[in-house]
Amino acid sequence: MPTIWALPNFAGELFTADSINTPLLTMTGGLTGGFKSTNFEFPTASLYSFPAAAQPAITETASRTAPAASNVVRSQVTNVTQIHQEAIEVTYVKQSNGGRMSGLNTAGQVNNVQDEINWQIARKLEKIARDVEFSMVQGVYALAANAGQFSNTRGLRATTALAGGTVVNAGAVILSKALMDSLFLNMYNAGAVFKNLVLYVPGSVAQRLSAIYAYAPMDRQVGGVAIKQILTDFGPVGIVVSRFAVALEVLAIEVSVVAPVFQEVPGKGILFYEPLAKTGASESGQLFGQIGCDHGPAFMHGRMWNFTV
């Protein structure tokens, strides 16, 4: 409820233990980057492939007649945007009682929220950013067939399971350099370009990677390592620590082919706030946006799971 009793005022600096860092969304343009689509279904890659390379064996006599014709066939992979919608409401009474304090109060302290409506809008935008980050990583694809069904965007984890993607089952052993080498080699053999590849990992895996690749110059006053980049035979690979990463998993993301996708509502924008119809003594409004993940071709990415640290 948006009342003074349900939204008490307190003194003191505001904190949350929940993550408001969205590293993948930030790296790919944020809620104002990416690109726009006028269709809720959009292409992520148009693919083609060649037959296995081979040495030709054509005689002069045979060359007098053209071989049977063949063509390179193309295919397409698509993804979808999904609806993000949040509503807020604050009563007139709540807005009028900014000086009424709850909890411990000491002389001179003031309400830590001076404008309840704007504070709620800001927090809802952070919630949407969190949901977009989660969806870009862990989203499970769903394509609506009618207005009663929802569409869900495909995230990077699911992308690795598409044809051409790399998924390595580590076999329930401890994460090691040999395992990491196998992931990188499988991705290279699949066609990954290692242009801007990052390992999107939880904290425990980041610690293990630092232990695996640790190299610290001698210093009598500083100890420890924090590995942020690995140099591989196929190119440098960055390490990104995120609370939205799946436990005991390495998700290798080629950031250069990933971007958020937005659908614009004509005259309103791609992620906007608007007032809702007034029915009484309160202010209410909604945030609305349609956002998806352009994950690029599956062969650019990889995932390794089923290991210990």
C-alpha positions, 0 to 999 in steps of 0.5 A: 500500500502507498500510504504513510503507514506502509512507507515510513520515513527514516533518518540515516543513509540508504543502503541495499545488500542487493546487487545494483551492478549490471556489468553485462548490460553496462558493457553492451550499452545500458538502458540507453544503448543497444539498438531499436527494433520495430518488430518484437521478433528480431534476427540475431544472426544469419548463418551459412557454412562451407563443406569441409576443406579438401584438396581438389583432384580435377584433370584437364579432361574433367575441367572441360565440363563444369561440375554439378552446381551447388549453393551455399544455404543461409539460415536465420536465428531470431530472438524476442523482446519482452515487456518490462512494466512497473507501477507506483502509487503514492497517496497525497497524505503520504506526500504531505507527511515528509516530516513524520519520522519512524524509528530512532531519531536524533535532533537535527536528522531529516527524512532520507527521502525528500521526494517519494515519487522520484525515489520510487521511480529511480528504484524501479528503474534499478529493478528493471536494469537488474531484470534485464541483466538477469534475462540477458544472462539466464533468460529462457526463450519463449515466443508468444503466439497471441496476446494471452501469451508472453514472450521471453528473450533468450539469454547467453546461457541458452544461446550456448546450447544452440547449434554451433555453441560450445558447452563443456561438462567438466565432469565434477572435477576441480576447476583447473587451467586444463579445463579452461584450456579445453573451453577456449580450444573448443570455442576456437574450433567452433569459430569464436573470434576472441575479439572482446571475450569475457568470462562472466563468473560468480565470486567463487569462480573468480577467486579460483581463476585468480588462484589458477593464473596467479602471478605476482611480482615480488613485493614486501608490502603487497600480497595477493592477486586479482586477475582481470585478464587472461592471455590465451593462445587465441587472444586476451580474455577478460574476467567479469565478476557478477552476482547474476552469474550462475554458481559454479559456472563459467559463461564466456561471452563475446561482448562485441556481438551482444547488445540490448534491443529496444522497441520504441512506443511512438511519441513516448520512447523506449523506457518511459514513465507516464501518469496513470488515470487518477481515481482518488487522492494519490499520484500513480504512474507506470514505467514501460519498456520492451527489451530483448537481447541480441546475442549474436551467433551461438558459436561466439560464446561458450559455457562450462559447468559441473566443476568444483572450486 
